[in-house]
Amino acid sequence: KLNSMNLLIYMAPIAVVFLLPATLIMEENVVGITLALARDDVKIIWYLLFNSALAYFVNLTNFLVTKHTNALTLQVWHTSAF
């Protein structure tokens, strides 16, 4: 059975496979800049980890809301809210 957690587990590695090469190509020297920032201030590592965890929980929440309502209800709510 494909529940919210399993869907997220399957989607995350695929997202990394597609987005990591795009980031390395489009962003100039992103690895060097990140390492330089980490050497200057170790808090950047905590910020990156917090950002990753927050993105995970946003996606998980979105999947759970869609599961407990349905996709049409969510779409109508988004459309009427804006």
Jmol script that loads the backbone (N, CA, C; Angstrom):
load data "model"
ATOM      1  N   LYS A   1       0.847  -1.184   0.000  1.00  0.00           N
ATOM      2  CA  LYS A   1       0.000   0.000   0.000  1.00  0.00           C
ATOM      3  C   LYS A   1       0.887   1.239   0.000  1.00  0.00           C
ATOM      4  N   LEU A   2       0.511   2.209  -0.803  1.00  0.00           N
ATOM      5  CA  LEU A   2       1.295   3.435  -0.921  1.00  0.00           C
ATOM      6  C   LEU A   2       0.673   4.511  -0.036  1.00  0.00           C
ATOM      7  N   ASN A   3       1.249   4.705   1.142  1.00  0.00           N
ATOM      8  CA  ASN A   3       0.756   5.758   2.025  1.00  0.00           C
ATOM      9  C   ASN A   3       1.654   6.990   1.900  1.00  0.00           C
ATOM     10  N   SER A   4       1.373   8.006   2.690  1.00  0.00           N
ATOM     11  CA  SER A   4       2.094   9.276   2.579  1.00  0.00           C
ATOM     12  C   SER A   4       3.590   9.119   2.836  1.00  0.00           C
ATOM     13  N   MET A   5       3.925   8.335   3.851  1.00  0.00           N
ATOM     14  CA  MET A   5       5.331   8.143   4.194  1.00  0.00           C
ATOM     15  C   MET A   5       6.076   7.412   3.089  1.00  0.00           C
ATOM     16  N   ASN A   6       5.487   6.347   2.550  1.00  0.00           N
ATOM     17  CA  ASN A   6       6.141   5.597   1.478  1.00  0.00           C
ATOM     18  C   ASN A   6       6.296   6.443   0.223  1.00  0.00           C
ATOM     19  N   LEU A   7       5.278   7.233  -0.092  1.00  0.00           N
ATOM     20  CA  LEU A   7       5.360   8.104  -1.262  1.00  0.00           C
ATOM     21  C   LEU A   7       6.509   9.090  -1.112  1.00  0.00           C
ATOM     22  N   LEU A   8       6.647   9.658   0.057  1.00  0.00           N
ATOM     23  CA  LEU A   8       7.740  10.596   0.303  1.00  0.00           C
ATOM     24  C   LEU A   8       9.098   9.906   0.235  1.00  0.00           C
ATOM     25  N   ILE A   9       9.182   8.686   0.743  1.00  0.00           N
ATOM     26  CA  ILE A   9      10.424   7.928   0.696  1.00  0.00           C
ATOM     27  C   ILE A   9      10.832   7.635  -0.747  1.00  0.00           C
ATOM     28  N   TYR A  10       9.854   7.353  -1.613  1.00  0.00           N
ATOM     29  CA  TYR A  10      10.160   7.078  -3.016  1.00  0.00           C
ATOM     30  C   TYR A  10      10.445   8.349  -3.813  1.00  0.00           C
ATOM     31  N   MET A  11       9.792   9.441  -3.452  1.00  0.00           N
ATOM     32  CA  MET A  11       9.950  10.671  -4.227  1.00  0.00           C
ATOM     33  C   MET A  11      11.245  11.426  -3.921  1.00  0.00           C
ATOM     34  N   ALA A  12      11.698  11.373  -2.679  1.00  0.00           N
ATOM     35  CA  ALA A  12      12.861  12.155  -2.272  1.00  0.00           C
ATOM     36  C   ALA A  12      14.133  11.797  -3.048  1.00  0.00           C
ATOM     37  N   PRO A  13      14.501  10.524  -3.184  1.00  0.00           N
ATOM     38  CA  PRO A  13      15.715  10.216  -3.956  1.00  0.00           C
ATOM     39  C   PRO A  13      15.604  10.615  -5.429  1.00  0.00           C
ATOM     40  N   ILE A  14      14.415  10.488  -6.003  1.00  0.00           N
ATOM     41  CA  ILE A  14      14.232  10.889  -7.397  1.00  0.00           C
ATOM     42  C   ILE A  14      14.417  12.396  -7.539  1.00  0.00           C
ATOM     43  N   ALA A  15      13.905  13.145  -6.580  1.00  0.00           N
ATOM     44  CA  ALA A  15      14.084  14.598  -6.600  1.00  0.00           C
ATOM     45  C   ALA A  15      15.560  14.964  -6.500  1.00  0.00           C
ATOM     46  N   VAL A  16      16.298  14.265  -5.658  1.00  0.00           N
ATOM     47  CA  VAL A  16      17.736  14.530  -5.531  1.00  0.00           C
ATOM     48  C   VAL A  16      18.461  14.230  -6.841  1.00  0.00           C
ATOM     49  N   VAL A  17      18.105  13.113  -7.469  1.00  0.00           N
ATOM     50  CA  VAL A  17      18.762  12.724  -8.723  1.00  0.00           C
ATOM     51  C   VAL A  17      18.547  13.784  -9.806  1.00  0.00           C
ATOM     52  N   PHE A  18      17.360  14.386  -9.850  1.00  0.00           N
ATOM     53  CA  PHE A  18      17.090  15.397 -10.862  1.00  0.00           C
ATOM     54  C   PHE A  18      17.600  16.782 -10.479  1.00  0.00           C
ATOM     55  N   LEU A  19      17.479  17.149  -9.211  1.00  0.00           N
ATOM     56  CA  LEU A  19      17.797  18.516  -8.809  1.00  0.00           C
ATOM     57  C   LEU A  19      19.275  18.751  -8.512  1.00  0.00           C
ATOM     58  N   LEU A  20      19.980  17.751  -8.018  1.00  0.00           N
ATOM     59  CA  LEU A  20      21.394  17.941  -7.692  1.00  0.00           C
ATOM     60  C   LEU A  20      22.241  18.276  -8.924  1.00  0.00           C
ATOM     61  N   PRO A  21      22.135  17.531 -10.028  1.00  0.00           N
ATOM     62  CA  PRO A  21      22.910  17.927 -11.210  1.00  0.00           C
ATOM     63  C   PRO A  21      22.507  19.303 -11.751  1.00  0.00           C
ATOM     64  N   ALA A  22      21.213  19.606 -11.705  1.00  0.00           N
ATOM     65  CA  ALA A  22      20.768  20.929 -12.170  1.00  0.00           C
ATOM     66  C   ALA A  22      21.357  22.036 -11.308  1.00  0.00           C
ATOM     67  N   THR A  23      21.401  21.809 -10.001  1.00  0.00           N
ATOM     68  CA  THR A  23      21.989  22.802  -9.102  1.00  0.00           C
ATOM     69  C   THR A  23      23.475  22.971  -9.365  1.00  0.00           C
ATOM     70  N   LEU A  24      24.178  21.867  -9.532  1.00  0.00           N
ATOM     71  CA  LEU A  24      25.626  21.946  -9.774  1.00  0.00           C
ATOM     72  C   LEU A  24      25.946  22.624 -11.102  1.00  0.00           C
ATOM     73  N   ILE A  25      25.070  22.470 -12.096  1.00  0.00           N
ATOM     74  CA  ILE A  25      25.304  23.095 -13.400  1.00  0.00           C
ATOM     75  C   ILE A  25      24.929  24.570 -13.371  1.00  0.00           C
ATOM     76  N   MET A  26      23.772  24.892 -12.788  1.00  0.00           N
ATOM     77  CA  MET A  26      23.258  26.262 -12.840  1.00  0.00           C
ATOM     78  C   MET A  26      23.904  27.197 -11.819  1.00  0.00           C
ATOM     79  N   GLU A  27      24.245  26.675 -10.668  1.00  0.00           N
ATOM     80  CA  GLU A  27      24.847  27.497  -9.627  1.00  0.00           C
ATOM     81  C   GLU A  27      26.363  27.399  -9.726  1.00  0.00           C
ATOM     82  N   GLU A  28      26.991  28.518  -9.888  1.00  0.00           N
ATOM     83  CA  GLU A  28      28.428  28.530 -10.079  1.00  0.00           C
ATOM     84  C   GLU A  28      29.161  28.289  -8.753  1.00  0.00           C
ATOM     85  N   ASN A  29      29.961  27.243  -8.691  1.00  0.00           N
ATOM     86  CA  ASN A  29      30.802  26.907  -7.536  1.00  0.00           C
ATOM     87  C   ASN A  29      30.004  26.814  -6.235  1.00  0.00           C
ATOM     88  N   VAL A  30      28.844  26.202  -6.283  1.00  0.00           N
ATOM     89  CA  VAL A  30      27.987  26.133  -5.106  1.00  0.00           C
ATOM     90  C   VAL A  30      28.618  25.290  -3.997  1.00  0.00           C
ATOM     91  N   VAL A  31      29.314  24.236  -4.340  1.00  0.00           N
ATOM     92  CA  VAL A  31      29.943  23.392  -3.315  1.00  0.00           C
ATOM     93  C   VAL A  31      31.066  24.156  -2.622  1.00  0.00           C
ATOM     94  N   GLY A  32      31.890  24.851  -3.381  1.00  0.00           N
ATOM     95  CA  GLY A  32      32.978  25.633  -2.796  1.00  0.00           C
ATOM     96  C   GLY A  32      32.465  26.742  -1.901  1.00  0.00           C
ATOM     97  N   ILE A  33      31.422  27.416  -2.334  1.00  0.00           N
ATOM     98  CA  ILE A  33      30.841  28.492  -1.526  1.00  0.00           C
ATOM     99  C   ILE A  33      30.252  27.940  -0.234  1.00  0.00           C
ATOM    100  N   THR A  34      29.553  26.815  -0.327  1.00  0.00           N
ATOM    101  CA  THR A  34      28.957  26.209   0.871  1.00  0.00           C
ATOM    102  C   THR A  34      30.033  25.764   1.851  1.00  0.00           C
ATOM    103  N   LEU A  35      31.091  25.155   1.336  1.00  0.00           N
ATOM    104  CA  LEU A  35      32.183  24.728   2.224  1.00  0.00           C
ATOM    105  C   LEU A  35      32.878  25.926   2.860  1.00  0.00           C
ATOM    106  N   ALA A  36      33.068  26.998   2.100  1.00  0.00           N
ATOM    107  CA  ALA A  36      33.693  28.204   2.651  1.00  0.00           C
ATOM    108  C   ALA A  36      32.813  28.809   3.743  1.00  0.00           C
ATOM    109  N   LEU A  37      31.511  28.847   3.502  1.00  0.00           N
ATOM    110  CA  LEU A  37      30.599  29.368   4.526  1.00  0.00           C
ATOM    111  C   LEU A  37      30.602  28.479   5.768  1.00  0.00           C
ATOM    112  N   ALA A  38      30.681  27.173   5.572  1.00  0.00           N
ATOM    113  CA  ALA A  38      30.700  26.247   6.710  1.00  0.00           C
ATOM    114  C   ALA A  38      31.986  26.400   7.523  1.00  0.00           C
ATOM    115  N   ARG A  39      33.093  26.696   6.839  1.00  0.00           N
ATOM    116  CA  ARG A  39      34.345  26.920   7.574  1.00  0.00           C
ATOM    117  C   ARG A  39      34.280  28.199   8.401  1.00  0.00           C
ATOM    118  N   ASP A  40      33.628  29.225   7.855  1.00  0.00           N
ATOM    119  CA  ASP A  40      33.520  30.501   8.572  1.00  0.00           C
ATOM    120  C   ASP A  40      32.524  30.435   9.724  1.00  0.00           C
ATOM    121  N   ASP A  41      31.397  29.768   9.485  1.00  0.00           N
ATOM    122  CA  ASP A  41      30.344  29.709  10.496  1.00  0.00           C
ATOM    123  C   ASP A  41      29.664  28.344  10.421  1.00  0.00           C
ATOM    124  N   VAL A  42      29.805  27.566  11.468  1.00  0.00           N
ATOM    125  CA  VAL A  42      29.285  26.203  11.492  1.00  0.00           C
ATOM    126  C   VAL A  42      27.755  26.195  11.524  1.00  0.00           C
ATOM    127  N   LYS A  43      27.145  27.320  11.891  1.00  0.00           N
ATOM    128  CA  LYS A  43      25.685  27.378  11.963  1.00  0.00           C
ATOM    129  C   LYS A  43      25.029  27.139  10.608  1.00  0.00           C
ATOM    130  N   ILE A  44      25.750  27.361   9.513  1.00  0.00           N
ATOM    131  CA  ILE A  44      25.173  27.140   8.185  1.00  0.00           C
ATOM    132  C   ILE A  44      24.766  25.681   8.008  1.00  0.00           C
ATOM    133  N   ILE A  45      25.515  24.764   8.607  1.00  0.00           N
ATOM    134  CA  ILE A  45      25.169  23.345   8.534  1.00  0.00           C
ATOM    135  C   ILE A  45      23.840  23.102   9.240  1.00  0.00           C
ATOM    136  N   TRP A  46      23.659  23.715  10.399  1.00  0.00           N
ATOM    137  CA  TRP A  46      22.395  23.573  11.129  1.00  0.00           C
ATOM    138  C   TRP A  46      21.245  24.197  10.348  1.00  0.00           C
ATOM    139  N   TYR A  47      21.502  25.328   9.691  1.00  0.00           N
ATOM    140  CA  TYR A  47      20.464  25.966   8.869  1.00  0.00           C
ATOM    141  C   TYR A  47      20.054  25.061   7.709  1.00  0.00           C
ATOM    142  N   LEU A  48      21.017  24.426   7.072  1.00  0.00           N
ATOM    143  CA  LEU A  48      20.716  23.520   5.961  1.00  0.00           C
ATOM    144  C   LEU A  48      19.941  22.290   6.439  1.00  0.00           C
ATOM    145  N   LEU A  49      20.336  21.745   7.571  1.00  0.00           N
ATOM    146  CA  LEU A  49      19.615  20.598   8.127  1.00  0.00           C
ATOM    147  C   LEU A  49      18.194  20.976   8.532  1.00  0.00           C
ATOM    148  N   PHE A  50      18.047  22.145   9.146  1.00  0.00           N
ATOM    149  CA  PHE A  50      16.720  22.613   9.534  1.00  0.00           C
ATOM    150  C   PHE A  50      15.848  22.853   8.305  1.00  0.00           C
ATOM    151  N   ASN A  51      16.415  23.444   7.268  1.00  0.00           N
ATOM    152  CA  ASN A  51      15.679  23.683   6.035  1.00  0.00           C
ATOM    153  C   ASN A  51      15.235  22.368   5.398  1.00  0.00           C
ATOM    154  N   SER A  52      16.105  21.376   5.396  1.00  0.00           N
ATOM    155  CA  SER A  52      15.754  20.066   4.839  1.00  0.00           C
ATOM    156  C   SER A  52      14.641  19.402   5.642  1.00  0.00           C
ATOM    157  N   ALA A  53      14.748  19.459   6.964  1.00  0.00           N
ATOM    158  CA  ALA A  53      13.712  18.868   7.811  1.00  0.00           C
ATOM    159  C   ALA A  53      12.380  19.590   7.624  1.00  0.00           C
ATOM    160  N   LEU A  54      12.421  20.900   7.514  1.00  0.00           N
ATOM    161  CA  LEU A  54      11.208  21.675   7.304  1.00  0.00           C
ATOM    162  C   LEU A  54      10.554  21.328   5.968  1.00  0.00           C
ATOM    163  N   ALA A  55      11.353  21.179   4.919  1.00  0.00           N
ATOM    164  CA  ALA A  55      10.817  20.785   3.614  1.00  0.00           C
ATOM    165  C   ALA A  55      10.182  19.406   3.689  1.00  0.00           C
ATOM    166  N   TYR A  56      10.803  18.503   4.412  1.00  0.00           N
ATOM    167  CA  TYR A  56      10.247  17.161   4.587  1.00  0.00           C
ATOM    168  C   TYR A  56       8.878  17.237   5.255  1.00  0.00           C
ATOM    169  N   PHE A  57       8.779  17.998   6.334  1.00  0.00           N
ATOM    170  CA  PHE A  57       7.518  18.067   7.056  1.00  0.00           C
ATOM    171  C   PHE A  57       6.442  18.816   6.282  1.00  0.00           C
ATOM    172  N   VAL A  58       6.820  19.789   5.471  1.00  0.00           N
ATOM    173  CA  VAL A  58       5.842  20.467   4.612  1.00  0.00           C
ATOM    174  C   VAL A  58       5.266  19.481   3.605  1.00  0.00           C
ATOM    175  N   ASN A  59       6.121  18.692   2.974  1.00  0.00           N
ATOM    176  CA  ASN A  59       5.638  17.693   2.016  1.00  0.00           C
ATOM    177  C   ASN A  59       4.782  16.633   2.701  1.00  0.00           C
ATOM    178  N   LEU A  60       5.217  16.160   3.846  1.00  0.00           N
ATOM    179  CA  LEU A  60       4.453  15.155   4.575  1.00  0.00           C
ATOM    180  C   LEU A  60       3.080  15.698   4.966  1.00  0.00           C
ATOM    181  N   THR A  61       3.037  16.938   5.440  1.00  0.00           N
ATOM    182  CA  THR A  61       1.770  17.562   5.801  1.00  0.00           C
ATOM    183  C   THR A  61       0.851  17.693   4.598  1.00  0.00           C
ATOM    184  N   ASN A  62       1.424  18.091   3.468  1.00  0.00           N
ATOM    185  CA  ASN A  62       0.634  18.217   2.246  1.00  0.00           C
ATOM    186  C   ASN A  62       0.041  16.867   1.838  1.00  0.00           C
ATOM    187  N   PHE A  63       0.831  15.806   1.898  1.00  0.00           N
ATOM    188  CA  PHE A  63       0.330  14.478   1.564  1.00  0.00           C
ATOM    189  C   PHE A  63      -0.766  14.040   2.534  1.00  0.00           C
ATOM    190  N   LEU A  64      -0.575  14.295   3.827  1.00  0.00           N
ATOM    191  CA  LEU A  64      -1.561  13.881   4.814  1.00  0.00           C
ATOM    192  C   LEU A  64      -2.865  14.654   4.674  1.00  0.00           C
ATOM    193  N   VAL A  65      -2.780  15.955   4.397  1.00  0.00           N
ATOM    194  CA  VAL A  65      -3.995  16.746   4.189  1.00  0.00           C
ATOM    195  C   VAL A  65      -4.741  16.247   2.964  1.00  0.00           C
ATOM    196  N   THR A  66      -4.008  15.952   1.896  1.00  0.00           N
ATOM    197  CA  THR A  66      -4.629  15.419   0.686  1.00  0.00           C
ATOM    198  C   THR A  66      -5.274  14.062   0.965  1.00  0.00           C
ATOM    199  N   LYS A  67      -4.627  13.253   1.784  1.00  0.00           N
ATOM    200  CA  LYS A  67      -5.172  11.927   2.107  1.00  0.00           C
ATOM    201  C   LYS A  67      -6.463  12.042   2.909  1.00  0.00           C
ATOM    202  N   HIS A  68      -6.491  12.944   3.884  1.00  0.00           N
ATOM    203  CA  HIS A  68      -7.645  13.024   4.773  1.00  0.00           C
ATOM    204  C   HIS A  68      -8.798  13.837   4.188  1.00  0.00           C
ATOM    205  N   THR A  69      -8.530  14.668   3.212  1.00  0.00           N
ATOM    206  CA  THR A  69      -9.622  15.341   2.510  1.00  0.00           C
ATOM    207  C   THR A  69      -9.711  14.674   1.145  1.00  0.00           C
ATOM    208  N   ASN A  70      -9.326  15.338   0.118  1.00  0.00           N
ATOM    209  CA  ASN A  70      -9.075  14.772  -1.199  1.00  0.00           C
ATOM    210  C   ASN A  70      -8.468  15.881  -2.059  1.00  0.00           C
ATOM    211  N   ALA A  71      -7.946  15.516  -3.196  1.00  0.00           N
ATOM    212  CA  ALA A  71      -7.221  16.480  -4.016  1.00  0.00           C
ATOM    213  C   ALA A  71      -8.142  17.590  -4.524  1.00  0.00           C
ATOM    214  N   LEU A  72      -9.384  17.280  -4.836  1.00  0.00           N
ATOM    215  CA  LEU A  72     -10.318  18.282  -5.334  1.00  0.00           C
ATOM    216  C   LEU A  72     -10.633  19.313  -4.264  1.00  0.00           C
ATOM    217  N   THR A  73     -10.872  18.870  -3.051  1.00  0.00           N
ATOM    218  CA  THR A  73     -11.136  19.800  -1.950  1.00  0.00           C
ATOM    219  C   THR A  73      -9.953  20.722  -1.728  1.00  0.00           C
ATOM    220  N   LEU A  74      -8.790  20.174  -1.765  1.00  0.00           N
ATOM    221  CA  LEU A  74      -7.579  20.982  -1.569  1.00  0.00           C
ATOM    222  C   LEU A  74      -7.420  22.007  -2.682  1.00  0.00           C
ATOM    223  N   GLN A  75      -7.689  21.623  -3.920  1.00  0.00           N
ATOM    224  CA  GLN A  75      -7.557  22.530  -5.056  1.00  0.00           C
ATOM    225  C   GLN A  75      -8.609  23.641  -4.990  1.00  0.00           C
ATOM    226  N   VAL A  76      -9.838  23.291  -4.635  1.00  0.00           N
ATOM    227  CA  VAL A  76     -10.894  24.301  -4.520  1.00  0.00           C
ATOM    228  C   VAL A  76     -10.565  25.282  -3.397  1.00  0.00           C
ATOM    229  N   TRP A  77     -10.031  24.781  -2.281  1.00  0.00           N
ATOM    230  CA  TRP A  77      -9.664  25.650  -1.171  1.00  0.00           C
ATOM    231  C   TRP A  77      -8.550  26.608  -1.588  1.00  0.00           C
ATOM    232  N   HIS A  78      -7.531  26.101  -2.308  1.00  0.00           N
ATOM    233  CA  HIS A  78      -6.446  26.965  -2.762  1.00  0.00           C
ATOM    234  C   HIS A  78      -6.954  28.023  -3.726  1.00  0.00           C
ATOM    235  N   THR A  79      -7.850  27.653  -4.614  1.00  0.00           N
ATOM    236  CA  THR A  79      -8.375  28.593  -5.585  1.00  0.00           C
ATOM    237  C   THR A  79      -9.223  29.665  -4.913  1.00  0.00           C
ATOM    238  N   SER A  80     -10.042  29.288  -3.955  1.00  0.00           N
ATOM    239  CA  SER A  80     -10.907  30.265  -3.295  1.00  0.00           C
ATOM    240  C   SER A  80     -10.125  31.137  -2.322  1.00  0.00           C
ATOM    241  N   ALA A  81      -9.018  30.652  -1.811  1.00  0.00           N
ATOM    242  CA  ALA A  81      -8.226  31.435  -0.849  1.00  0.00           C
ATOM    243  C   ALA A  81      -7.506  32.596  -1.533  1.00  0.00           C
ATOM    244  N   PHE A  82      -7.225  32.448  -2.806  1.00  0.00           N
ATOM    245  CA  PHE A  82      -6.497  33.500  -3.522  1.00  0.00           C
ATOM    246  C   PHE A  82      -7.423  34.134  -4.502  1.00  0.00           C
TER     247      PHE A  82
END
end "model"
wireframe off; spacefill off
backbone 0.3
color backbone group
